[in-house]
Amino acid sequence: MSASDLPIETERLILRHFEKSDLDSIMAYHLLPEVQRYLDRKARDKTECKAALDGMCAQRRLHRPGDTLTLAVARKSDELLIGQASLRWTDATAGQAEVRFVFNPTFCRQGYATEAVRAAFDLGFDHFGFHRIFARCGAKNHASARLMKGLGMRLEAHYREHALFQGEWDEELHFAILDREWRRGTKVKEIPTHLVA
Ligand SMILES: CC(C)(COP(=O)(O)OP(=O)(O)OC[C@H]1O[C@@H](n2cnc3c(N)ncnc32)[C@H](O)[C@@H]1OP(=O)(O)O)[C@@H](O)C(=O)NCCC(=O)NCCS
């Protein structure tokens, strides 16, 4: 599985591979304490950001289960990198994948994350042929939960006190959507509004 169709263009965004030159842009959000808990590779200084970037630059293919494809999300208008979205192939037989995303808070609440994750779903279902894409977030992460519900994902589980995070009980929500549900939802969105009762 490869993503030869990159970069992907949406209405306002470009989703592309990460490049070494993205260091300053990712430092702008990877170094923020409120963002660090969502990162696969926590970065506390420029050296650690560079290591995280090297990792994301290498995440370009989904060859086998366990692989991750990480996409840099940039605005079309000024090519500014505003966040990242990734697909991790978790199970080959059942066609399962996990979506993850992190955006620079400076650019939040403008629909950019929703637009990027929508493109990641199109890539996952149409290009890679996944059957189900799931996502996890903390129970208090209202922004992420709203985003997932807004995209038509179903809340499938609420794990109560399933782990300790920084000395406190953690609660985790699991959302998911099937390929046919995504296609059905996409079709519904394409029906002209004046035809919808
Ligand atoms: C979650 C996150 C991606 C949202 O980014 P964003 O660019 O604001 O997302 P959007 O603008 O597309 O908004 C998505 C929904 O979240 C809501 N939202 C955004 N910020 C919010 C906040 N601080 N509080 C409550 N809701 C919020 C929006 O109103 C929108 O819901 P609506 O369509 O019902 O109005 C961003 O906050 C983030 O990067 N968080 C850290 C990473 C993370 O939580 N990852 C999840 C684990 S995979």
The ligand as a MOL file (V3000), in Angstrom:
LIG
                    3D

  0  0  0     0  0            999 V3000
M  V30 BEGIN CTAB
M  V30 COUNTS 48 50 0 0 0
M  V30 BEGIN ATOM
M  V30 1 C -9.0440 18.3690 18.1550 0
M  V30 2 C -8.4370 19.3910 17.2070 0
M  V30 3 C -7.7540 18.6610 16.0670 0
M  V30 4 C -9.5460 20.3070 16.6830 0
M  V30 5 O -8.9590 21.1820 15.7310 0
M  V30 6 P -9.8260 22.3220 15.0180 0
M  V30 7 O -9.0200 22.8360 13.8680 0
M  V30 8 O -10.3170 23.2810 16.0350 0
M  V30 9 O -11.0620 21.5060 14.4780 0
M  V30 10 P -12.2660 22.0760 13.6590 0
M  V30 11 O -12.1530 23.5650 13.4910 0
M  V30 12 O -12.3910 21.2490 12.4470 0
M  V30 13 O -13.4930 21.8250 14.6550 0
M  V30 14 C -13.9490 20.5260 14.9440 0
M  V30 15 C -15.0130 20.6080 16.0250 0
M  V30 16 O -14.3630 20.8460 17.2790 0
M  V30 17 C -14.9590 21.9530 17.9340 0
M  V30 18 N -13.9300 22.5810 18.7480 0
M  V30 19 C -12.7340 23.0490 18.3300 0
M  V30 20 N -12.0490 23.5300 19.3880 0
M  V30 21 C -12.8500 23.3360 20.4750 0
M  V30 22 C -12.6950 23.5960 21.8580 0
M  V30 23 N -11.6060 24.1590 22.3370 0
M  V30 24 N -13.7170 23.2530 22.6900 0
M  V30 25 C -14.8350 22.6670 22.2410 0
M  V30 26 N -15.0350 22.3880 20.9220 0
M  V30 27 C -14.0500 22.7330 20.0720 0
M  V30 28 C -15.4350 22.8280 16.8060 0
M  V30 29 O -16.4250 23.7500 17.2190 0
M  V30 30 C -15.9770 21.7820 15.8500 0
M  V30 31 O -17.2370 21.3050 16.2680 0
M  V30 32 P -18.5960 21.7480 15.5050 0
M  V30 33 O -18.3440 21.4280 14.0260 0
M  V30 34 O -19.6240 20.8940 16.1240 0
M  V30 35 O -18.7180 23.2080 15.7420 0
M  V30 36 C -7.3800 20.2590 17.9290 0
M  V30 37 O -7.9850 20.8620 19.0460 0
M  V30 38 C -6.1620 19.4850 18.3760 0
M  V30 39 O -5.1800 19.3910 17.6480 0
M  V30 40 N -6.1970 18.9050 19.5880 0
M  V30 41 C -5.0910 18.1290 20.0830 0
M  V30 42 C -4.9460 16.8040 19.3540 0
M  V30 43 C -6.0700 15.8240 19.6180 0
M  V30 44 O -6.9400 16.0530 20.4440 0
M  V30 45 N -6.0290 14.7130 18.9310 0
M  V30 46 C -7.0220 13.6880 19.1330 0
M  V30 47 C -6.4040 12.3690 19.3700 0
M  V30 48 S -6.2090 11.4920 17.8450 0
M  V30 END ATOM
M  V30 BEGIN BOND
M  V30 1 1 1 2
M  V30 2 1 2 3
M  V30 3 1 2 4
M  V30 4 1 2 36
M  V30 5 1 4 5
M  V30 6 1 5 6
M  V30 7 2 6 7
M  V30 8 1 6 8
M  V30 9 1 6 9
M  V30 10 1 9 10
M  V30 11 2 10 11
M  V30 12 1 10 12
M  V30 13 1 10 13
M  V30 14 1 13 14
M  V30 15 1 14 15
M  V30 16 1 15 16
M  V30 17 1 15 30
M  V30 18 1 16 17
M  V30 19 1 17 18
M  V30 20 1 17 28
M  V30 21 1 18 19
M  V30 22 1 18 27
M  V30 23 2 19 20
M  V30 24 1 20 21
M  V30 25 1 21 22
M  V30 26 2 21 27
M  V30 27 1 22 23
M  V30 28 2 22 24
M  V30 29 1 24 25
M  V30 30 2 25 26
M  V30 31 1 26 27
M  V30 32 1 28 29
M  V30 33 1 28 30
M  V30 34 1 30 31
M  V30 35 1 31 32
M  V30 36 2 32 33
M  V30 37 1 32 34
M  V30 38 1 32 35
M  V30 39 1 36 37
M  V30 40 1 36 38
M  V30 41 2 38 39
M  V30 42 1 38 40
M  V30 43 1 40 41
M  V30 44 1 41 42
M  V30 45 1 42 43
M  V30 46 2 43 44
M  V30 47 1 43 45
M  V30 48 1 45 46
M  V30 49 1 46 47
M  V30 50 1 47 48
M  V30 END BOND
M  V30 END CTAB
M  END
